[in-house]
Amino acid sequence: MRQFFAFIKKETRHILRDKRTTIILLIIPVVLLLILGFGISTEIKNTPFVVFDQSHSTLSHQLTDEISANKFFKNVGNIHSPLEIERIFRKNKAKIAIVIPHSFADDWRKLGKTDLQVIIDASDPSEATNLANYLQMMISQFQQNIANSNRPNLLINMEIKMQYNPQMKSAYAFVPGLMGVILLLICAMMTSIAIVKEKEMGTMEVLLVSPLKPLTIVLAKAVPYFAISMTNVASILLIAHFILDVPINGNLLLTLLLCVIFTLSALSLGLLISSITETQQSAVLASILSLMLPSILLTGMIFPLESMPKFLQFIANFIPAKWFIQALRAVMIKGLGITAIWKELTILSLMTVFLLGLSVRMFKQRL
């Protein structure tokens, strides 16, 4: 029995010896609980919408106030021209545009029924379906509230237009997100493992005594993963376009530029992880914790960011995949140009420069 407890003591010391892995193992449950508990939610909250009110009647104002007062939606302003709808959608300032016609109140008083148009950004079809259902429910409730004993059968016909994805194909949403996850998996995780493996096996010292500089060695190990990533980008785009019928409405060169910048940021992240970890196990855990899960859950790929708590929305701003997926959807699905995604491009470029500089500095210090 003494030998059994002695062996347990030895194993415990062996685990605690790698402090970084131990910290990661203790942090993972807390982080997962916070992310999964707050981040995973199909409930719609604070979805931005605009109103094009041509009626300017008491009834139209009541309807707008009713929708604005609900936690599901957030009124970000009124517009005065149908041309503004496309501009606001392109800038991601709103996901819904409610168009109230001139005859909205007159038809309600004279005919007992009236029409309403709702335009929804359907680049994410699952979210668009939920938004349409929520709006339909709210308008039905509004009908009941304004009905009276004399006219109990008042009706508001809601015409729904799905912008950018009228056929509501789910591939429109998951292809850009899938590209982000694949690039992270190949570039960041595999790069960090490849370099840490050299350290763990003791062959890194052999490489360092070669005529090449340390930075050159690291970059040489990262270049093949960059080439593999670009090959995967090409294959994903071909399959998405010709098999899944996902359009590439924007400039193809701009799409490839986005992929190149994001790939460089992912490679920099992999290099940074390899600089602060000593074993392949800790590198994998760090990659999953800091890259994979946040990139899937906190980028709007699956769950809408507007429904998440403010602190998770703030954290999402530091995840490169968020900006990549937003920009890629804008180019591929909405057909936007570089002037519409300059913000995402700038942020991704600054992140890449910062991560590359930090990873190189950390790598030199570790050596």
RALIN-V546110 format. One record per helix or strand of 3 or more residues. SS is the DSSP state (h for helix, s for strand). FROM is the first residue (numbers start at 1). TO is the last residue. If there is no record, write none. Layout:
BEGIN
ss:from:to
SS:FROM:TO
SS:FROM:TO
END
This chain:
BEGIN
ss:from:to
h:2:17
h:19:39
s:47:53
h:58:68
s:73:78
h:83:90
s:96:100
h:104:111
s:113:121
h:125:146
s:155:163
h:171:201
h:204:208
h:214:242
h:252:276
h:280:297
h:305:307
h:310:316
h:320:332
h:342:366
END
